[in-house]
Amino acid sequence: MRAGLVRLERMAKAMTSEARKKDTREKIELGGLIVKAGLRYEKRSLLLGLLIDANRRIRGDETEKARLAAIGAEAFGNDGE
């Protein structure tokens, strides 16, 4: 029984570790988008404000979503990503 408990604890720890790695990788990728957009040196409050405003503008507006997605796709296309 003790061995089973230890095995379960190891599995839980491994899953937690994998989840943290995935979360960290996602955050690094999102930070890369800030750099790619040319906003690396802007204040965090400005970046957050931009994102909040964009979220409000695209909510329910498929035309705006499509417009912004096209801009992003073009930017990715310019460097082969």
N, CA, C and O atoms as a MOPAC input file, in Angstrom:
PM7 MOZYME 1SCF
protein

 N      0.82600 1    -1.19600 1     0.00000 1
 C      0.00000 1     0.00000 1     0.00000 1
 C      0.86700 1     1.25600 1     0.00000 1
 O      0.58600 1     2.21600 1    -0.71800 1
 N      1.90100 1     1.24000 1     0.79400 1
 C      2.81600 1     2.38300 1     0.86700 1
 C      3.46500 1     2.64400 1    -0.49500 1
 O      3.59600 1     3.79200 1    -0.91800 1
 N      3.86400 1     1.57700 1    -1.16800 1
 C      4.49400 1     1.71800 1    -2.48600 1
 C      3.52100 1     2.34000 1    -3.47900 1
 O      3.91600 1     3.15800 1    -4.30900 1
 N      2.26700 1     1.95800 1    -3.39600 1
 C      1.25400 1     2.52800 1    -4.28100 1
 C      1.06100 1     4.00700 1    -4.03400 1
 O      0.89000 1     4.78600 1    -4.97200 1
 N      1.08700 1     4.39300 1    -2.77200 1
 C      0.94600 1     5.80100 1    -2.41600 1
 C      2.13200 1     6.60900 1    -2.93300 1
 O      1.96900 1     7.70300 1    -3.47300 1
 N      3.33000 1     6.04900 1    -2.75700 1
 C      4.53800 1     6.72800 1    -3.24700 1
 C      4.47000 1     6.88000 1    -4.76000 1
 O      4.81700 1     7.93200 1    -5.29700 1
 N      4.02200 1     5.82900 1    -5.45100 1
 C      3.90400 1     5.88500 1    -6.91100 1
 C      2.90600 1     6.95800 1    -7.33000 1
 O      3.16600 1     7.70600 1    -8.27300 1
 N      1.77600 1     7.04400 1    -6.64900 1
 C      0.77200 1     8.07200 1    -6.95000 1
 C      1.32400 1     9.47000 1    -6.70600 1
 O      1.06300 1    10.38700 1    -7.48500 1
 N      2.08100 1     9.63800 1    -5.63400 1
 C      2.68600 1    10.93900 1    -5.34600 1
 C      3.66400 1    11.33600 1    -6.44300 1
 O      3.69900 1    12.49200 1    -6.86200 1
 N      4.46100 1    10.37000 1    -6.90800 1
 C      5.40900 1    10.65000 1    -8.00700 1
 C      4.66900 1    11.03600 1    -9.27900 1
 O      5.06800 1    11.96300 1    -9.98400 1
 N      3.58700 1    10.31600 1    -9.56600 1
 C      2.80100 1    10.62600 1   -10.76600 1
 C      2.21300 1    12.02300 1   -10.67700 1
 O      2.22600 1    12.77200 1   -11.65400 1
 N      1.69600 1    12.37500 1    -9.50500 1
 C      1.10800 1    13.70500 1    -9.31400 1
 C      2.17200 1    14.77800 1    -9.47000 1
 O      1.92400 1    15.82000 1   -10.07700 1
 N      3.35300 1    14.52700 1    -8.92700 1
 C      4.44300 1    15.49400 1    -9.03000 1
 C      4.88300 1    15.65100 1   -10.48600 1
 O      5.14500 1    16.76500 1   -10.94000 1
 N      4.96400 1    14.55100 1   -11.20800 1
 C      5.35200 1    14.60300 1   -12.62400 1
 C      4.31600 1    15.36800 1   -13.43400 1
 O      4.66600 1    16.16400 1   -14.30600 1
 N      3.03400 1    15.12600 1   -13.14300 1
 C      1.97600 1    15.83600 1   -13.86500 1
 C      2.03700 1    17.32400 1   -13.56200 1
 O      1.86100 1    18.15400 1   -14.45400 1
 N      2.28600 1    17.65600 1   -12.30600 1
 C      2.40100 1    19.05900 1   -11.91500 1
 C      3.58300 1    19.69200 1   -12.61300 1
 O      3.49500 1    20.82300 1   -13.09300 1
 N      4.69000 1    18.97100 1   -12.67300 1
 C      5.88600 1    19.47500 1   -13.34200 1
 C      5.62300 1    19.70000 1   -14.82600 1
 O      6.03500 1    20.71800 1   -15.38300 1
 N      4.94300 1    18.76300 1   -15.46600 1
 C      4.61700 1    18.91000 1   -16.88100 1
 C      3.68200 1    20.09200 1   -17.10800 1
 O      3.84200 1    20.83000 1   -18.08100 1
 N      2.72100 1    20.27700 1   -16.23200 1
 C      1.79200 1    21.40000 1   -16.35600 1
 C      2.53900 1    22.72200 1   -16.20800 1
 O      2.26700 1    23.68100 1   -16.93000 1
 N      3.48100 1    22.76500 1   -15.27100 1
 C      4.27400 1    23.99300 1   -15.08900 1
 C      5.13300 1    24.26800 1   -16.30900 1
 O      5.24700 1    25.41500 1   -16.74000 1
 N      5.73800 1    23.23200 1   -16.86900 1
 C      6.55900 1    23.40400 1   -18.07000 1
 C      5.71800 1    23.92100 1   -19.23100 1
 O      6.14000 1    24.81100 1   -19.97000 1
 N      4.52600 1    23.35500 1   -19.38100 1
 C      3.63400 1    23.79500 1   -20.45300 1
 C      3.23500 1    25.25200 1   -20.25300 1
 O      3.22300 1    26.03300 1   -21.20500 1
 N      2.90900 1    25.61700 1   -19.02100 1
 C      2.53100 1    26.99500 1   -18.70300 1
 C      3.68900 1    27.95300 1   -18.97300 1
 O      3.49700 1    29.02800 1   -19.54100 1
 N      4.87800 1    27.55500 1   -18.56600 1
 C      6.05900 1    28.39400 1   -18.78800 1
 C      6.31300 1    28.58200 1   -20.28300 1
 O      6.60200 1    29.69400 1   -20.72400 1
 N      6.20800 1    27.51500 1   -21.05800 1
 C      6.42700 1    27.58600 1   -22.50200 1
 C      5.40800 1    28.53200 1   -23.15000 1
 O      5.75200 1    29.32600 1   -24.02500 1
 N      4.16200 1    28.43400 1   -22.71000 1
 C      3.11800 1    29.30300 1   -23.25400 1
 C      3.42200 1    30.77000 1   -22.96400 1
 O      3.24900 1    31.62700 1   -23.83000 1
 N      3.87200 1    31.05500 1   -21.74800 1
 C      4.19500 1    32.43700 1   -21.37800 1
 C      5.37200 1    32.95900 1   -22.18500 1
 O      5.37800 1    34.12300 1   -22.58500 1
 N      6.36000 1    32.12300 1   -22.42800 1
 C      7.50200 1    32.53300 1   -23.25000 1
 C      7.03000 1    32.85800 1   -24.66400 1
 O      7.43300 1    33.86900 1   -25.24100 1
 N      6.18900 1    32.01000 1   -25.21400 1
 C      5.66700 1    32.25400 1   -26.56400 1
 C      4.86000 1    33.54600 1   -26.62500 1
 O      4.97600 1    34.30600 1   -27.58700 1
 N      4.04400 1    33.79900 1   -25.60200 1
 C      3.25000 1    35.03200 1   -25.57700 1
 C      4.15100 1    36.25700 1   -25.46600 1
 O      3.88500 1    37.28200 1   -26.09400 1
 N      5.21000 1    36.15800 1   -24.67500 1
 C      6.18100 1    37.24800 1   -24.58900 1
 C      6.83800 1    37.50100 1   -25.93200 1
 O      7.12000 1    38.64600 1   -26.28800 1
 N      7.08200 1    36.43600 1   -26.67400 1
 C      7.65800 1    36.57200 1   -28.00800 1
 C      6.74900 1    37.35900 1   -28.94300 1
 O      7.22300 1    38.07500 1   -29.82500 1
 N      5.45000 1    37.22200 1   -28.74700 1
 C      4.51300 1    37.99300 1   -29.57300 1
 C      4.63100 1    39.48900 1   -29.28700 1
 O      4.52800 1    40.31100 1   -30.19700 1
 N      4.84400 1    39.82800 1   -28.03700 1
 C      5.03300 1    41.24100 1   -27.66600 1
 C      6.27000 1    41.78900 1   -28.37400 1
 O      6.24200 1    42.89400 1   -28.91500 1
 N      7.34600 1    41.01900 1   -28.36700 1
 C      8.58300 1    41.43800 1   -29.03900 1
 C      8.34300 1    41.56200 1   -30.53700 1
 O      8.74200 1    42.55100 1   -31.15300 1
 N      7.68900 1    40.55400 1   -31.12700 1
 C      7.43500 1    40.55000 1   -32.56600 1
 C      6.58600 1    41.74200 1   -32.99500 1
 O      6.74400 1    42.25400 1   -34.10400 1
 N      5.69800 1    42.17800 1   -32.12800 1
 C      4.83800 1    43.33100 1   -32.43600 1
 C      5.58100 1    44.66000 1   -32.28400 1
 O      5.02700 1    45.71900 1   -32.57800 1
 N      6.83400 1    44.60300 1   -31.82700 1
 C      7.60900 1    45.83200 1   -31.67400 1
 C      7.31600 1    46.58000 1   -30.38900 1
 O      7.55900 1    47.78300 1   -30.29300 1
 N      6.79100 1    45.86500 1   -29.40100 1
 C      6.37200 1    46.51800 1   -28.15500 1
 C      7.25300 1    46.14900 1   -26.95600 1
 O      6.85400 1    46.34600 1   -25.80900 1
 N      8.42100 1    45.62800 1   -27.21500 1
 C      9.30000 1    45.13600 1   -26.15700 1
 C      9.56400 1    46.16700 1   -25.06900 1
 O      9.61300 1    45.81600 1   -23.89000 1
 N      9.73100 1    47.40900 1   -25.43400 1
 C     10.16100 1    48.42000 1   -24.46500 1
 C      9.02000 1    49.27400 1   -23.91300 1
 O      9.26200 1    50.26900 1   -23.23000 1
 N      7.80100 1    48.89300 1   -24.20400 1
 C      6.65500 1    49.63300 1   -23.67600 1
 C      6.38300 1    49.21200 1   -22.23000 1
 O      6.73900 1    48.11300 1   -21.80500 1
 N      5.74500 1    50.11200 1   -21.49600 1
 C      5.40400 1    49.80100 1   -20.11300 1
 C      4.36700 1    48.68600 1   -20.05300 1
 O      3.50800 1    48.57100 1   -20.92600 1
 N      4.46100 1    47.88100 1   -19.02200 1
 C      3.52200 1    46.77600 1   -18.84500 1
 C      2.08300 1    47.26900 1   -18.77000 1
 O      1.17600 1    46.62500 1   -19.29700 1
 N      1.87200 1    48.40200 1   -18.12000 1
 C      0.50900 1    48.91900 1   -17.99900 1
 C     -0.06300 1    49.26400 1   -19.37400 1
 O     -1.25200 1    49.06300 1   -19.62500 1
 N      0.78300 1    49.78200 1   -20.25900 1
 C      0.33100 1    50.07700 1   -21.61900 1
 C     -0.00700 1    48.78500 1   -22.35200 1
 O     -1.04500 1    48.70000 1   -23.00900 1
 N      0.84600 1    47.79600 1   -22.24800 1
 C      0.59600 1    46.51900 1   -22.91700 1
 C     -0.70900 1    45.89400 1   -22.43600 1
 O     -1.51200 1    45.41400 1   -23.23500 1
 N     -0.90600 1    45.90800 1   -21.13600 1
 C     -2.13400 1    45.34200 1   -20.59500 1
 C     -3.34200 1    46.14200 1   -21.06800 1
 O     -4.37400 1    45.56500 1   -21.40800 1
 N     -3.21900 1    47.45400 1   -21.09100 1
 C     -4.30400 1    48.29100 1   -21.58900 1
 C     -4.63600 1    47.99700 1   -23.04500 1
 O     -5.80700 1    47.92900 1   -23.41900 1
 N     -3.61100 1    47.82400 1   -23.85600 1
 C     -3.82800 1    47.48300 1   -25.27000 1
 C     -4.58700 1    46.17100 1   -25.40100 1
 O     -5.52900 1    46.06400 1   -26.18500 1
 N     -4.17300 1    45.18300 1   -24.63400 1
 C     -4.81100 1    43.87400 1   -24.71200 1
 C     -6.24800 1    43.89900 1   -24.19700 1
 O     -7.12900 1    43.26500 1   -24.77800 1
 N     -6.48100 1    44.61600 1   -23.12700 1
 C     -7.84400 1    44.73200 1   -22.59800 1
 C     -8.73900 1    45.44700 1   -23.60400 1
 O     -9.87100 1    45.03000 1   -23.84600 1
 N     -8.22300 1    46.52800 1   -24.18900 1
 C     -9.00300 1    47.26700 1   -25.18400 1
 C     -9.29100 1    46.39000 1   -26.40200 1
 O    -10.41200 1    46.38000 1   -26.91000 1
 N     -8.29200 1    45.66300 1   -26.86400 1
 C     -8.49100 1    44.78400 1   -28.01900 1
 C     -9.52400 1    43.70800 1   -27.70500 1
 O    -10.37800 1    43.39800 1   -28.53600 1
 N     -9.44700 1    43.14800 1   -26.52300 1
 C    -10.41500 1    42.12600 1   -26.12900 1
 C    -11.83500 1    42.68600 1   -26.15600 1
 O    -12.76100 1    42.01800 1   -26.61600 1
 N    -11.99900 1    43.88300 1   -25.67300 1
 C    -13.32800 1    44.51500 1   -25.68300 1
 C    -13.80700 1    44.77100 1   -27.10600 1
 O    -14.98100 1    44.57900 1   -27.42100 1
 N    -12.87200 1    45.21200 1   -27.97500 1
 C    -13.25800 1    45.54000 1   -29.35400 1
 C    -13.61300 1    44.31300 1   -30.18000 1
 O    -14.48500 1    44.37800 1   -31.04700 1
 N    -12.94200 1    43.19200 1   -29.91700 1
 C    -13.21200 1    42.00700 1   -30.74100 1
 C    -14.36900 1    41.16800 1   -30.21700 1
 O    -14.88400 1    40.31200 1   -30.93600 1
 N    -14.78000 1    41.39700 1   -28.98700 1
 C    -15.86300 1    40.60500 1   -28.40200 1
 C    -17.12800 1    40.76700 1   -29.24300 1
 O    -17.74900 1    41.83000 1   -29.26300 1
 N    -17.48700 1    39.71000 1   -29.92300 1
 C    -18.70500 1    39.72800 1   -30.72600 1
 C    -18.57300 1    40.41100 1   -32.07200 1
 O    -19.55700 1    40.53200 1   -32.80200 1
 N    -17.37400 1    40.86100 1   -32.41400 1
 C    -17.17300 1    41.56000 1   -33.69200 1
 C    -16.27100 1    40.70600 1   -34.58600 1
 O    -15.04700 1    40.83300 1   -34.56900 1
 N    -16.90100 1    39.84900 1   -35.35000 1
 C    -16.14700 1    38.91900 1   -36.19600 1
 C    -15.34300 1    39.64400 1   -37.27500 1
 O    -14.28100 1    39.16900 1   -37.67800 1
 N    -15.83600 1    40.78200 1   -37.74200 1
 C    -15.11300 1    41.55200 1   -38.75400 1
 C    -13.79400 1    42.06800 1   -38.18600 1
 O    -12.75400 1    41.98700 1   -38.84000 1
 N    -13.84400 1    42.59400 1   -36.97700 1
 C    -12.62600 1    43.10400 1   -36.33900 1
 C    -11.66100 1    41.96500 1   -36.02700 1
 O    -10.45000 1    42.11200 1   -36.19700 1
 N    -12.18500 1    40.84200 1   -35.57600 1
 C    -11.33900 1    39.67600 1   -35.32100 1
 C    -10.61800 1    39.26100 1   -36.59500 1
 O     -9.41300 1    39.00600 1   -36.58400 1
 N    -11.36200 1    39.19500 1   -37.68800 1
 C    -10.78800 1    38.78200 1   -38.96900 1
 C     -9.72700 1    39.77900 1   -39.43600 1
 O     -8.67900 1    39.38400 1   -39.94900 1
 N    -10.00200 1    41.05500 1   -39.25800 1
 C     -9.05000 1    42.09000 1   -39.66600 1
 C     -7.73600 1    41.95200 1   -38.89100 1
 O     -6.65300 1    41.97500 1   -39.47500 1
 N     -7.84900 1    41.81100 1   -37.59100 1
 C     -6.64700 1    41.68600 1   -36.76000 1
 C     -5.92200 1    40.36600 1   -37.00800 1
 O     -4.69200 1    40.31900 1   -36.99400 1
 N     -6.68100 1    39.29600 1   -37.23400 1
 C     -6.06000 1    38.00100 1   -37.54200 1
 C     -5.27500 1    38.07400 1   -38.84900 1
 O     -4.20800 1    37.47100 1   -38.96800 1
 N     -5.79400 1    38.80500 1   -39.82300 1
 C     -5.09100 1    38.96100 1   -41.09800 1
 C     -3.77900 1    39.72300 1   -40.90700 1
 O     -2.76300 1    39.37600 1   -41.50900 1
 N     -3.80200 1    40.74100 1   -40.08600 1
 C     -2.57700 1    41.49600 1   -39.79200 1
 C     -1.54900 1    40.56900 1   -39.13600 1
 O     -0.37500 1    40.57400 1   -39.50600 1
 N     -1.99800 1    39.78100 1   -38.16700 1
 C     -1.09900 1    38.85200 1   -37.49100 1
 C     -0.56600 1    37.77800 1   -38.41800 1
 O      0.62100 1    37.45200 1   -38.37600 1
 N     -1.42900 1    37.22600 1   -39.25500 1
 C     -1.00000 1    36.19100 1   -40.19900 1
 C      0.03900 1    36.74100 1   -41.16200 1
 O      1.00200 1    36.05400 1   -41.50300 1
 N     -0.15500 1    37.97100 1   -41.59600 1
 C      0.81900 1    38.59900 1   -42.49400 1
 C      2.16300 1    38.77000 1   -41.78700 1
 O      3.21400 1    38.52800 1   -42.38100 1
 N      2.12900 1    39.18400 1   -40.53000 1
 C      3.37400 1    39.35800 1   -39.76800 1
 C      4.09100 1    38.02700 1   -39.60100 1
 O      5.31400 1    37.97200 1   -39.72900 1
 N      3.36800 1    36.96300 1   -39.32200 1
 C      3.99000 1    35.63500 1   -39.22900 1
 C      4.52500 1    35.20900 1   -40.57400 1
 O      5.59800 1    34.61100 1   -40.65100 1
 N      3.79400 1    35.50600 1   -41.64000 1
 C      4.21900 1    35.12000 1   -42.97400 1
 C      5.48000 1    35.81000 1   -43.42700 1
 O      6.21900 1    35.27200 1   -44.25200 1
 N      5.74100 1    36.99400 1   -42.90400 1
 C      6.92700 1    37.75500 1   -43.29400 1
 C      8.21600 1    37.17200 1   -42.77100 1
 O      9.29000 1    37.51900 1   -43.26200 1
 N      8.13900 1    36.27300 1   -41.76600 1
 C      9.38500 1    35.69000 1   -41.24400 1
 C      9.35700 1    34.17900 1   -41.29100 1
 O     10.21200 1    33.52700 1   -40.69200 1
 N      8.39100 1    33.60800 1   -41.99100 1
 C      8.36100 1    32.16800 1   -42.18800 1
 C      7.79000 1    31.36100 1   -41.04400 1
 O      7.92300 1    30.13700 1   -41.04300 1
 N      7.15100 1    32.00200 1   -40.05900 1
 C      6.54900 1    31.24900 1   -38.94000 1
 C      5.17800 1    30.75500 1   -39.31100 1
 O      4.51700 1    30.10300 1   -38.50200 1

